Amino acid sequence: MKVAILGAGNVGVAIAADLSIKGHEVSLIKTSNTKSEVFDTIKANGNRVFLKENQQYTQAVIADVTHDIEAASDAEVVFVTVQSTYHKEVIKKLSYYLNSKQIVVCICSYMSYFYFRRYCKSLPVIVETIGPYLEGRVEMEDMPGEVVFRVGCRLTRSPLSISRKDSDDYMYTLKSLDPSFSDEYNLLEAALLNPNMVLHTVGAIMSIPRIEYSHGNFCMYREAYSHENPATLNIMNELDREKRQVLYALGCKPVDIYDAGGFLGNKMESFFRYSESSDRAISPTSVKSRYITEDVSQGLVLLESIAHTAHMTVPVTSALIDIASAALLYDFRECGRTIHGLGAEEYIHELIAKQYGCA
């Protein structure tokens, strides 16, 4: 199958390597002009990447590694893995090369379907997942001169929403890429059940002094979400409660952060095993990382705007936005994602009307 992947960061490289190993014809497309050692090294090595999983190395050779977004035009499936902060501009450019027969999969997109609907003359099937099916990170030191993606976790269940339900072929196609894909959520659920919106924002915002003082030597999961951090966990759980209240009020599944994050069995112990693991990455290394800039502006601001439309208050959500804006001297509400900016007011009002019998 022909697959195009927009974004050459951790997620893009991981999916490109995994699907290439599975025998698909993959184009890895870098959408920005910023310098990237990873991207340049992949090209210099003849498009070679190594996937490291369970201490085993598997070589992947990606068919095409390019800056040319037009490479997406003949792909059957297009993955968008760039940060959602940049979705609007990327989708504008991508829209010229899409058609209604394609499937576009957005990883953690916060309702970017509405951007596609606005800009695409021929709207593809839009799929939004709450996260990548492969978690881990790119490492440049593992094999000198080579790009290695070290798999931390391969999900057995990767929930998603799909914009069209008129054919089973869409899910058959997605499952042929990875069997974990599961059509479980509607559009709003897929947006608000992204675990990063809760975990990243609380963990990073409440750790701003530590991030600055450490000069890049900070591991959010181990330092903010250990057994020794009950107060931070309380804030996280309260933010998650607000999210669930909004979902419930709009007739959606009020899934908690532990289920959404795939923490199975004893949820808390499963969560602590993950957060306290020595495998967690040193990140974020700056207060201007995507943990705050993306997940506040695209996630929390969106949640707040939905809540206000439903005449609900979300005080912890609003407080975190206020603190992040004050700390970074940046108005996240002014520049963030709202249902008005998306053009999603009608969708939200329909959910409210349906829930309260006014449809």
C-alpha positions as CSV (number, residue, x, y, z in Angstrom):
1,M,0.0,0.0,0.0
2,K,1.2,3.5,-0.7
3,V,1.4,5.6,2.5
4,A,2.5,9.2,3.0
5,I,3.6,10.4,6.4
6,L,3.7,14.2,7.1
7,G,6.1,15.0,9.9
8,A,9.6,13.7,10.5
9,G,9.6,13.8,14.3
10,N,9.5,10.8,16.7
11,V,6.0,9.7,15.6
12,G,6.5,10.2,11.9
13,V,9.9,8.3,11.9
14,A,8.5,5.5,14.0
15,I,5.4,4.9,11.7
16,A,7.5,5.3,8.6
17,A,10.0,2.6,9.8
18,D,7.3,0.3,11.0
19,L,5.2,0.4,7.9
20,S,8.3,0.1,5.6
21,I,9.2,-3.1,7.5
22,K,5.7,-4.4,6.9
23,G,6.2,-4.0,3.2
24,H,4.3,-0.8,2.4
25,E,5.6,1.9,0.1
26,V,6.2,4.9,2.4
27,S,6.9,8.5,1.7
28,L,8.2,10.4,4.8
29,I,7.6,14.1,4.3
30,K,9.2,16.8,6.3
31,T,6.8,19.8,6.3
32,S,9.1,22.5,7.8
33,N,12.4,24.0,6.7
34,T,14.0,23.8,10.1
35,K,17.3,22.0,10.4
36,S,16.9,18.3,11.5
37,E,19.8,16.0,12.2
38,V,17.5,13.0,12.2
39,F,16.0,13.8,8.8
40,D,19.3,14.7,7.2
41,T,20.9,11.5,8.6
42,I,18.1,9.3,7.3
43,K,18.6,10.8,3.8
44,A,22.4,10.5,4.0
45,N,22.1,6.8,4.9
46,G,19.9,6.0,1.9
47,N,16.6,6.4,3.7
48,R,17.6,3.8,6.4
49,V,16.2,3.7,9.9
50,F,16.5,1.0,12.5
51,L,13.6,0.0,14.7
52,K,14.7,-1.3,18.1
53,E,12.1,-3.4,19.9
54,N,12.7,-6.0,22.7
55,Q,16.4,-5.4,22.2
56,Q,16.2,-6.6,18.5
57,Y,17.2,-4.3,15.7
58,T,15.2,-4.4,12.4
59,Q,16.4,-2.3,9.4
60,A,13.8,-0.3,7.5
61,V,14.4,1.4,4.2
62,I,11.8,4.1,3.5
63,A,10.9,4.4,-0.1
64,D,10.9,8.2,-0.3
65,V,12.3,10.8,2.2
66,T,11.4,14.3,1.0
67,H,10.3,17.8,1.6
68,D,7.7,17.6,-1.2
69,I,4.2,17.6,0.2
70,E,2.9,16.6,-3.3
71,A,4.2,13.1,-2.6
72,A,0.9,12.7,-0.7
73,S,-1.2,13.0,-3.8
74,D,-1.1,9.3,-4.8
75,A,-1.0,7.8,-1.3
76,E,-3.9,5.6,-0.3
77,V,-3.4,6.6,3.4
78,V,-1.9,9.8,4.6
79,F,-0.7,10.2,8.2
80,V,-0.4,13.7,9.7
81,T,2.0,13.5,12.6
82,V,3.1,17.2,12.9
83,Q,2.1,19.0,16.1
84,S,-1.5,20.0,16.1
85,T,-0.3,23.6,16.6
86,Y,0.7,23.6,13.0
87,H,-2.3,21.7,11.6
88,K,-4.2,24.6,10.1
89,E,-1.3,25.7,7.9
90,V,-0.2,22.2,7.0
91,I,-3.7,21.2,6.0
92,K,-4.1,24.3,3.8
93,K,-1.0,23.2,1.9
94,L,-2.0,19.5,1.9
95,S,-5.6,20.1,0.7
96,Y,-4.5,20.6,-2.9
97,Y,-3.2,17.0,-3.1
98,L,-6.0,15.1,-1.4
99,N,-9.1,13.4,-2.9
100,S,-12.2,11.7,-1.5
101,K,-10.8,8.2,-2.0
102,Q,-8.0,8.7,0.5
103,I,-7.9,8.1,4.2
104,V,-6.1,10.8,6.3
105,V,-5.1,9.7,9.8
106,C,-4.3,12.6,12.3
107,I,-2.4,11.6,15.3
108,C,-3.6,13.6,18.4
109,S,-5.4,16.2,16.4
110,Y,-7.9,18.0,18.6
111,M,-10.8,18.0,16.0
112,S,-8.7,19.0,13.0
113,Y,-11.5,17.4,10.9
114,F,-13.0,20.9,10.7
115,Y,-9.9,22.3,9.1
116,F,-10.0,19.6,6.4
117,R,-13.7,20.3,5.9
118,R,-12.9,24.0,5.4
119,Y,-10.0,23.7,3.0
120,C,-10.4,20.5,1.1
121,K,-12.4,20.7,-2.2
122,S,-12.5,16.9,-2.2
123,L,-12.8,15.7,1.4
124,P,-11.0,12.5,2.3
125,V,-12.1,10.1,5.1
126,I,-10.7,11.8,8.2
127,V,-9.5,9.6,11.1
128,E,-8.4,11.1,14.4
129,T,-6.6,9.0,17.0
130,I,-5.9,9.8,20.6
131,G,-2.2,8.9,20.2
132,P,0.3,6.9,18.2
133,Y,0.2,3.1,18.1
134,L,4.0,3.1,18.6
135,E,5.5,4.9,21.6
136,G,9.1,5.6,22.1
137,R,11.8,7.9,20.8
138,V,14.5,8.5,18.2
139,E,18.0,7.9,19.5
140,M,21.1,9.1,17.6
141,E,23.7,7.6,20.1
142,D,22.5,4.0,20.0
143,M,24.3,3.2,16.7
144,P,26.7,6.0,15.8
145,G,25.9,7.5,12.4
146,E,22.4,5.8,12.3
147,V,18.9,6.7,13.2
148,V,17.3,4.3,15.7
149,F,13.8,4.4,16.9
150,R,13.6,2.7,20.3
151,V,10.1,1.3,20.8
152,G,8.9,1.9,24.4
153,C,5.4,0.5,23.9
154,R,3.5,-1.0,21.0
155,L,-0.2,-0.6,21.7
156,T,-2.6,-3.5,21.3
157,R,-5.6,-1.0,21.1
158,S,-5.4,2.4,19.4
159,P,-8.9,4.0,19.6
160,L,-10.0,6.4,16.9
161,S,-12.9,8.3,15.4
162,I,-13.7,8.0,11.7
163,S,-15.6,10.7,9.8
164,R,-17.5,8.4,7.4
165,K,-19.3,5.2,8.4
166,D,-20.6,4.3,5.0
167,S,-18.1,1.4,4.4
168,D,-16.3,-1.2,6.4
169,D,-13.4,-0.9,3.9
170,Y,-11.9,2.0,5.8
171,M,-11.3,0.1,8.9
172,Y,-10.1,-2.9,6.9
173,T,-7.5,-0.7,5.3
174,L,-6.4,0.8,8.6
175,K,-6.2,-2.6,10.3
176,S,-4.0,-3.8,7.4
177,L,-1.5,-1.2,8.5
178,D,-1.7,-2.0,12.2
179,P,-4.2,-4.3,13.9
180,S,-4.4,-2.1,17.0
181,F,-6.7,0.5,15.2
182,S,-10.1,0.4,16.8
183,D,-13.2,2.5,15.8
184,E,-14.5,3.4,19.3
185,Y,-14.9,7.2,19.5
186,N,-16.8,10.1,18.0
187,L,-15.0,13.2,16.9
188,L,-15.2,15.0,20.3
189,E,-14.2,11.9,22.3
190,A,-11.1,11.4,20.1
191,A,-10.1,15.1,20.8
192,L,-10.7,15.3,24.5
193,L,-9.5,11.8,25.4
194,N,-6.0,12.5,24.2
195,P,-4.0,11.7,27.4
196,N,-1.5,14.4,26.6
197,M,-4.1,17.1,27.2
198,V,-4.2,16.1,30.9
199,L,-0.8,14.5,31.6
200,H,1.4,16.9,29.8
201,T,-0.2,20.1,30.9
202,V,-0.5,19.4,34.6
203,G,2.9,17.7,34.8
204,A,4.8,20.5,32.9
205,I,3.0,23.6,34.2
206,M,3.3,22.5,37.8
207,S,7.0,21.7,37.2
208,I,8.0,25.0,35.5
209,P,10.5,26.0,38.2
210,R,12.1,22.6,38.1
211,I,12.3,22.6,34.3
212,E,14.1,26.0,34.3
213,Y,16.4,25.1,37.1
214,S,17.5,21.8,35.7
215,H,18.6,23.3,32.4
216,G,17.3,20.4,30.4
217,N,17.8,17.5,32.8
218,F,14.2,16.9,33.8
219,C,11.9,13.9,33.3
220,M,8.3,14.9,33.8
221,Y,6.8,11.5,34.3
222,R,9.2,10.4,36.9
223,E,9.4,13.7,38.7
224,A,5.8,14.9,38.6
225,Y,3.9,11.7,38.7
226,S,5.6,9.4,41.2
227,H,4.2,7.9,44.4
228,E,5.8,11.0,46.1
229,N,3.6,13.5,44.2
230,P,0.1,13.2,45.6
231,A,-0.7,16.9,45.2
232,T,0.2,17.0,41.5
233,L,-1.8,13.9,41.0
234,N,-4.8,15.6,42.7
235,I,-4.6,18.4,40.2
236,M,-4.3,16.0,37.3
237,N,-7.4,14.0,38.6
238,E,-9.4,17.2,39.0
239,L,-8.6,18.3,35.5
240,D,-9.6,14.9,34.2
241,R,-12.8,15.1,36.2
242,E,-13.7,18.4,34.4
243,K,-12.9,16.8,31.1
244,R,-15.2,13.9,31.9
245,Q,-18.0,16.2,33.0
246,V,-17.9,18.1,29.7
247,L,-18.0,14.8,27.8
248,Y,-20.9,13.5,29.8
249,A,-22.8,16.7,29.4
250,L,-22.5,16.4,25.6
251,G,-23.6,12.8,25.6
252,C,-20.1,11.4,25.0
253,K,-18.2,8.6,26.8
254,P,-16.7,10.1,30.0
255,V,-13.5,7.9,29.9
256,D,-11.0,8.6,32.6
257,I,-7.3,9.3,32.0
258,Y,-6.3,5.9,33.1
259,D,-8.5,4.0,30.7
260,A,-7.7,6.5,27.9
261,G,-4.0,6.1,28.5
262,G,-4.3,2.3,28.4
263,F,-3.3,1.7,32.1
264,L,-4.9,-1.7,32.6
265,G,-5.6,-3.9,35.7
266,N,-4.9,-1.9,38.8
267,K,-5.0,1.5,37.1
268,M,-3.0,3.4,39.6
269,E,-0.2,0.8,40.0
270,S,-0.1,0.5,36.2
271,F,0.2,4.2,35.9
272,F,3.0,4.4,38.4
273,R,4.9,1.6,36.7
274,Y,4.8,3.6,33.6
275,S,5.6,7.0,35.1
276,E,8.4,5.8,37.4
277,S,10.0,3.6,34.8
278,S,13.7,4.2,34.0
279,D,12.6,4.1,30.3
280,R,10.9,7.5,30.4
281,A,12.5,10.2,28.3
282,I,14.2,13.3,29.7
283,S,11.6,15.8,28.7
284,P,10.4,18.5,28.5
285,T,13.8,20.3,28.4
286,S,12.2,23.8,28.1
287,V,9.1,25.5,29.3
288,K,8.4,26.3,25.7
289,S,8.1,22.6,24.8
290,R,5.0,21.1,23.1
291,Y,4.0,19.8,26.5
292,I,2.7,23.3,27.2
293,T,2.7,25.2,23.9
294,E,0.7,22.5,22.1
295,D,-1.4,20.8,24.7
296,V,-2.5,24.1,26.4
297,S,-3.2,26.0,23.2
298,Q,-4.8,23.2,21.3
299,G,-6.2,21.1,24.1
300,L,-7.1,23.0,27.2
301,V,-8.2,26.1,25.3
302,L,-10.5,23.9,23.2
303,L,-11.9,22.1,26.3
304,E,-12.6,25.5,27.9
305,S,-14.4,26.8,24.8
306,I,-16.5,23.7,24.6
307,A,-17.4,23.9,28.3
308,H,-18.4,27.6,28.0
309,T,-20.6,26.8,25.0
310,A,-22.3,24.3,27.2
311,H,-22.6,26.9,30.0
312,M,-20.2,25.0,32.2
313,T,-17.3,26.2,34.3
314,V,-13.9,24.3,34.3
315,P,-11.9,26.2,37.0
316,V,-8.8,24.0,37.0
317,T,-8.7,24.0,33.2
318,S,-9.0,27.8,33.2
319,A,-6.4,28.2,35.9
320,L,-3.8,26.1,34.1
321,I,-4.3,28.2,31.0
322,D,-3.9,31.4,33.1
323,I,-0.7,30.1,34.7
324,A,0.8,28.9,31.4
325,S,0.0,32.3,29.7
326,A,1.5,34.2,32.6
327,A,4.7,32.1,32.8
328,L,5.4,32.2,29.0
329,L,4.1,35.8,28.5
330,Y,1.9,34.4,25.7
331,D,-1.9,34.6,25.4
332,F,-2.9,31.0,24.8
333,R,-6.6,31.9,24.5
334,E,-5.9,34.5,21.9
335,C,-3.8,32.1,19.8
336,G,-5.3,28.8,20.8
337,R,-7.8,26.4,19.3
338,T,-11.5,27.1,19.9
339,I,-14.7,25.7,18.5
340,H,-15.3,29.2,16.9
341,G,-11.8,29.1,15.2
342,L,-12.4,25.6,14.0
343,G,-15.9,26.4,12.8
344,A,-17.3,23.6,15.0
345,E,-20.0,25.5,16.8
346,E,-22.8,23.8,14.9
347,Y,-21.4,20.4,15.8
348,I,-21.2,21.2,19.5
349,H,-24.7,22.7,19.6
350,E,-26.0,19.6,17.9
351,L,-24.5,17.4,20.6
352,I,-26.0,19.6,23.3
353,A,-29.4,19.6,21.7
354,K,-29.4,15.8,21.2
355,Q,-28.4,15.3,24.8
356,Y,-31.2,17.5,26.2
357,G,-33.8,16.3,23.7
358,C,-33.9,19.5,21.7
359,A,-32.8,18.0,18.4
